[in-house]
Amino acid sequence: MVAHTERGVHGEVIRIISARKANAQERAFYHEAQT
């Protein structure tokens, strides 16, 4: 996943999801948050 370019909450979310190797649901949730 592309990470480390966002800051603040979104940056933390990316890092957490990446660390957890996000499943499809988590990726979908994050994608929704970005739109």
Secondary structure by P-SEA (a helix, b strand, c coil): ccccccccaaaaaaaaaaaacccaaaaaaaaaaac
